[in-house]
Amino acid sequence: MKATVVPVILAGGIGERFWPFSRSRTPKQLLPIISSKPMIVETIDRVKPWCKGKVKPLIVTGKAMAGMIRKALPESAPCDFIVEPVGKNTAPAVAIAASWIAKKYGPDAVMAVLSADHSISTTELFRTALDVAVETAVSQEGLVVFGIPPTRPDTGYGYINVDKPIGETNGCRVHAVKKFVEKPSAAKAQQYMDSGNYCWNSGMFIWKVSVIIEEFKKSMPVLFEQMELAERAGFSKAAIDQFYTDCVKESVDYGIMEHAKAVFMVRAPFFWDDIGSWESLERVHAKNKKGTVSVGKNVYERDCENTIVANNGPQVLACVGIKDAVVVSTGDAVLVIARDKLPEFKKYLTELKGLKGISKSLF
């Protein structure tokens, strides 16, 4: 009998690094950054084969975004929701989702924890890999993570150190995980990439709900008890609000993955990108001969080098001779920033928000 697989889609945060496109009323997950569809709709489309019969994706999101997400989803893609009154990182989100799924679908159900803002362009390869990950989670009674073979020495991702493959199915290699590594220095990232024994941590996880609940009981017992209280209260709005009021702010990586013993990695055969900032656009959209990416309508670009140009406003955006920059235009704001300043973007955005006379609606 095949396992019941429930996709859990984490959709928290507005994605401030994509300002001025992303704002509190237009969060990143609801933007058509990769294609003509909002990214969260693309995510749900990828998991349709597992959402048959009574199974629906479970979306975990904040109260400010829940209504917007419901409106963005097509009627053909019904979803369940857990609405967070306040964000507390991924460990509480995974814990409450696991307990909720165990109650609705039973303890043998498998949850696939996914993000609403990842780019995965090779859908069939993703679906094949997810089948392999589910099979591994069930047969090994362990925790499974998708590892992404690094294509550059990126210092913005955590890394996974693995042993030799313990098996391969349908072109997907499965490894036992030796350890998780923090975001490294540039030199370390280059070493990890050159070794071939490290992958990026995608933040996508697969496990039986009974297994992950037991891990919470062992490694985060207070959170486990809070989760049980919410379950006994039937996951009412009041119970979920109380759970988030009481629980610790922690990631599932730190709270669970780094302590668990039976952890496995499926080496992803599909294209993946964490759409985290404007830099992502050059990895998911074609560059011209001068390394420039243009996205959106009404864009005129000539002789720009290593530049990202994006427009979603009605006006024409003309860029000529710009080098090593990001130029973004909307109907009411324009961003021009040197690419080497992007790592500090949140600092500048905070300063911008503090300026007198700037409308809060811009953010």
C-alpha positions in Angstrom: 0.0 0.0 0.0 1.4 3.3 -1.0 1.9 6.0 1.6 -0.4 9.0 1.8 1.8 12.0 1.0 0.7 15.4 2.2 2.5 18.4 0.8 3.2 21.1 3.5 3.9 24.4 1.9 5.6 27.0 4.1 4.7 30.5 3.0 5.9 32.9 5.6 7.5 36.3 5.1 7.0 38.9 2.3 10.4 38.6 0.7 11.7 42.1 1.4 14.8 41.5 -0.8 12.5 41.7 -3.8 11.3 45.2 -3.0 9.8 47.1 -4.7 8.0 44.2 -6.3 7.4 42.4 -3.0 5.4 44.3 -0.3 3.1 43.5 2.6 0.1 43.5 0.1 2.1 41.7 -2.6 4.3 39.2 -0.9 7.0 37.4 -3.0 5.1 34.1 -3.0 2.2 35.7 -4.9 4.4 37.3 -7.6 4.9 35.8 -11.1 8.7 36.1 -10.7 9.6 32.8 -12.6 6.7 32.5 -15.0 3.2 34.0 -15.6 1.9 32.2 -12.4 2.5 33.2 -8.8 5.2 31.1 -7.3 2.9 29.4 -4.7 0.6 28.3 -7.5 3.6 26.8 -9.3 4.5 25.0 -6.1 1.0 23.5 -5.8 1.1 22.5 -9.5 4.2 20.5 -8.9 2.6 18.3 -6.2 -0.7 17.7 -7.9 0.0 13.9 -8.4 -0.1 13.5 -4.6 -3.2 15.5 -4.0 -6.0 13.1 -5.0 -9.1 12.0 -3.1 -9.1 13.5 0.3 -5.5 14.7 0.3 -5.0 18.5 0.0 -1.8 20.5 0.4 -1.5 22.1 3.8 -0.3 25.7 3.6 1.3 27.3 6.7 1.3 31.0 6.5 0.8 34.2 8.5 -2.5 35.8 9.2 -1.6 38.9 7.1 -1.0 36.6 4.0 -3.6 33.9 4.4 -6.5 35.8 2.8 -4.3 36.9 -0.1 -3.1 33.4 -0.7 -6.7 32.0 -0.7 -7.7 34.5 -3.3 -4.7 33.7 -5.5 -5.3 30.0 -5.6 -7.4 28.6 -8.4 -10.7 26.8 -7.4 -9.2 23.6 -8.9 -6.5 23.6 -6.1 -8.3 23.4 -2.7 -5.9 23.6 0.2 -6.0 23.4 4.0 -4.5 26.2 6.1 -2.7 26.6 9.4 -2.6 30.4 10.1 0.2 31.6 12.2 -0.5 34.7 14.4 3.2 35.4 14.5 6.2 33.8 12.7 8.3 31.6 14.9 10.6 30.0 12.2 10.3 26.5 10.8 10.4 24.2 13.8 7.0 25.3 15.3 5.5 25.3 11.7 6.6 21.8 11.1 5.6 20.6 14.5 2.0 21.9 14.4 1.7 20.6 10.7 2.9 17.1 11.7 0.5 16.8 14.5 -2.4 18.2 12.3 -1.6 15.7 9.6 -1.3 12.8 12.0 -4.8 13.6 13.3 -6.4 13.9 9.8 -4.5 11.3 7.8 -3.0 9.0 10.5 0.6 8.5 11.8 1.8 6.6 8.8 1.2 9.6 6.5 4.3 11.2 5.0 4.7 15.0 4.9 6.7 16.7 2.2 7.8 20.1 3.6 8.3 22.5 0.7 8.8 26.2 0.3 6.4 28.5 -1.6 9.2 30.5 -3.3 11.6 28.0 -4.8 12.2 27.7 -8.6 12.1 24.1 -9.8 11.9 24.1 -13.6 12.3 20.4 -14.2 9.0 19.2 -12.8 9.0 15.6 -13.8 12.5 15.1 -12.3 11.3 16.7 -9.1 8.3 14.3 -9.0 10.6 11.3 -9.5 12.9 12.5 -6.8 10.0 13.1 -4.4 8.9 9.5 -4.9 12.4 8.3 -4.1 12.5 10.5 -1.0 9.1 9.1 0.2 10.2 5.6 -0.3 13.4 6.3 1.6 11.6 8.0 4.5 9.2 5.0 4.8 11.8 2.2 4.4 14.4 3.8 6.6 12.1 5.3 9.2 14.2 8.4 8.9 14.4 12.0 8.0 15.1 12.9 4.4 16.3 16.1 2.9 16.8 17.1 -0.7 20.5 18.1 -1.3 21.3 20.3 -4.3 24.7 19.7 -6.0 26.4 23.1 -5.8 27.0 25.0 -9.1 29.0 27.8 -7.4 30.8 28.4 -4.1 27.7 30.1 -2.5 28.1 31.4 1.0 24.4 32.1 1.4 23.4 28.4 1.8 23.9 25.8 4.5 25.6 22.6 3.3 25.1 18.9 3.8 28.1 16.6 4.2 27.4 13.1 3.0 28.9 9.6 2.8 29.0 7.5 -0.4 25.6 6.6 -1.8 23.7 3.8 -0.1 21.5 3.3 -3.1 20.1 4.7 -6.3 16.6 4.6 -7.7 15.5 6.1 -11.0 18.7 8.1 -11.3 18.3 9.6 -7.8 21.2 8.8 -5.4 20.5 8.4 -1.7 23.1 9.2 0.9 23.4 8.9 4.6 24.0 12.4 6.1 27.2 12.9 8.1 26.6 16.4 9.2 24.9 19.7 8.4 27.3 22.7 8.0 26.6 26.4 8.7 26.8 29.0 5.9 30.5 28.9 5.1 33.2 31.4 4.2 34.0 31.8 0.5 37.1 29.7 0.9 35.2 26.9 2.7 32.4 27.0 0.1 35.0 26.5 -2.6 36.4 23.5 -0.7 33.0 22.0 -0.2 32.2 22.4 -3.9 35.5 20.9 -5.1 35.2 17.9 -2.7 32.0 16.6 -4.3 30.9 15.4 -0.8 28.8 18.4 0.0 25.4 19.6 -1.3 23.4 22.7 -0.6 20.6 22.3 2.0 17.5 23.0 0.0 15.2 23.2 3.1 12.9 20.6 1.6 12.2 17.7 3.9 10.3 14.4 3.7 9.4 12.2 6.6 6.6 10.1 8.2 4.7 12.2 10.7 5.1 9.5 13.4 8.9 9.7 12.9 9.2 13.5 13.0 6.8 13.7 16.0 9.1 11.3 17.9 12.1 13.5 17.0 10.3 16.5 18.5 9.6 14.5 21.6 13.3 13.7 21.9 15.0 16.9 20.9 12.4 19.6 21.6 10.2 18.2 24.4 8.6 21.5 25.4 7.5 22.2 21.8 6.2 18.6 21.7 4.1 19.2 24.7 2.8 22.4 23.3 1.9 20.6 20.1 0.0 18.0 22.0 -2.0 20.7 23.8 -3.0 22.2 20.4 -4.0 18.7 19.2 -6.1 18.0 22.2 -7.9 21.3 21.7 -8.8 20.3 18.1 -6.4 22.8 16.5 -8.9 25.5 17.1 -7.9 29.1 16.3 -7.5 29.8 20.0 -5.3 26.7 20.4 -3.1 27.5 17.5 -2.7 31.1 18.7 -1.8 29.9 22.1 0.7 27.4 20.6 2.5 30.2 18.7 2.4 32.5 21.7 4.1 29.9 23.9 6.5 28.2 21.5 10.2 28.9 21.0 11.4 30.6 17.8 13.7 28.0 16.2 14.5 26.4 12.8 13.8 22.7 12.1 17.5 22.5 11.0 18.9 23.5 14.4 16.1 22.1 16.5 15.8 18.7 14.9 18.0 17.8 11.9 21.4 18.5 13.6 20.4 16.1 16.5 18.7 13.3 14.6 20.5 10.0 13.9 18.7 8.5 10.9 19.0 11.3 8.4 19.3 10.7 4.6 19.8 13.0 1.6 18.4 12.5 -1.9 20.7 14.2 -4.3 18.4 16.3 -6.4 18.5 15.6 -10.2 16.3 18.7 -10.9 17.1 22.4 -11.3 16.5 24.3 -8.1 17.0 27.9 -7.0 16.1 29.6 -3.8 14.5 32.8 -5.1 15.9 34.9 -2.3 17.0 38.1 -4.0 17.2 40.0 -7.3 20.4 38.0 -8.0 18.2 34.9 -8.5 16.8 36.3 -11.8 20.0 35.7 -13.7 19.9 32.1 -12.8 16.3 31.4 -13.8 16.1 33.8 -16.8 18.3 33.9 -19.9 21.2 36.4 -20.0 22.2 38.2 -23.2 25.8 38.2 -24.5 26.7 41.0 -22.1 25.4 39.1 -19.0 22.3 41.2 -18.7 18.8 39.9 -17.8 15.6 41.8 -18.8 12.3 40.8 -17.2 8.8 42.3 -17.7 7.1 44.5 -20.3 8.0 47.9 -21.6 11.7 47.4 -21.1 14.3 49.1 -23.4 17.8 47.9 -22.7 21.0 48.7 -24.7 24.7 48.2 -23.9 24.2 47.2 -20.3 26.6 44.8 -18.7 26.1 42.3 -15.9 22.8 44.1 -15.0 19.4 42.9 -14.0 16.5 45.0 -15.4 12.9 44.3 -14.2 9.7 46.2 -14.8 6.1 45.5 -13.7 4.7 49.0 -14.0 2.9 50.6 -16.9 5.7 53.0 -17.7 8.6 52.4 -20.0 11.9 51.5 -18.3 14.9 52.4 -20.4 18.4 51.4 -19.4 21.4 52.3 -21.4 25.1 51.6 -20.6 24.4 50.5 -17.0 27.0 48.1 -15.5 26.9 45.8 -12.6 23.6 47.0 -11.2 20.0 46.1 -10.6 17.3 48.4 -11.9 13.7 47.7 -10.9 10.6 49.8 -11.6 7.0 49.5 -10.5 4.1 51.9 -10.9 5.2 53.9 -7.8 8.8 53.1 -7.0 12.2 52.7 -8.7 15.2 50.8 -7.3 18.7 51.3 -8.7 21.4 49.5 -6.7 24.9 48.3 -7.5 25.1 44.5 -7.4 27.9 44.4 -4.8 25.5 46.3 -2.4 22.8 43.7 -2.6 24.0 41.8 0.5 23.3 44.9 2.5 19.9 45.6 0.9 17.8 45.1 4.0 19.9 47.8 5.8 19.1 50.3 3.1 15.5 49.3 3.0 15.2 49.9 6.7 16.7 53.3 6.3 14.3 54.1 3.5 11.3 53.0 5.6 12.4 55.5 8.2 12.4 58.6 5.9 9.7 61.2 6.6 7.1 61.5 3.9 7.5 58.0 2.6 4.1 56.2 2.4 3.8 53.0 4.3 1.9 51.5 1.4 5.2 51.3 -0.5 6.3 48.5 1.8 
